Amino acid sequence: MSHAAFGPISWERMIGAVEDVRNRLERATAALEKAGIDYAVIGGNAVAAWVSRIDRAAVRNTRDVDLLLRRDDLEAAKQALAPAGFVYRHVHSVDMFLDGPESKVRDAVHILFAGEKVREDDLATTPTMSEVEQDEAFRIISLEALVRMKLTSFRDKDRTHLRDMIELGLIDANWPSRFIAELAGRLQQLLDDPDG
């Protein structure tokens, strides 16, 4: 059985990985802001931003940078992000901006389009740009829209994010009524049995 070659264990490497994601997020959002293009931070960084408002120690690191754009703004986003070093690619049905021509897919800004289904069988579309809030640092998806996205995807990491928000009181027993029945059922399941 072969093993990958391991690099040294290093705080610098761990901290550097987190800093790379933050830098990528800041550069991308600053370029979009400068160009006047509407966007919203979504995914794990949005969860981290909302969680940090309650308990900084509960924030989970994420390797992903996910942004919501209007499809009509994609061409303008390409023009805005190129000078910041981002290279547009469409890979496996995913629109993304690689962080430089030699970077890997995991080092990209992933794009979802507002008001569209990510997968054909999704129970809900992505949020619209009317569900965006201006944070101190960047534009972020509203908490309700973020929860709806997490309930729609409902992968293991989405359930983990939802559990974190439940534990901190960002989501409570009053929340299921905000969503369609299928999504409400998923949330109720987590509220009833967070460890299940």
PyMOL commands that set and color helices and strands:
alter all, ss='L'
color gray80, all
select helices_A, chain A and resi 11-35+43-52+56-58+71-84+105-107+129-131+143-153+156-167+176-178+181-192
alter helices_A, ss='H'
color red, helices_A
select strands_A, chain A and resi 40-42+65-69+86-91+94-99+108-113+132-134+139-141
alter strands_A, ss='S'
color yellow, strands_A
deselect
rebuild
show_as cartoon
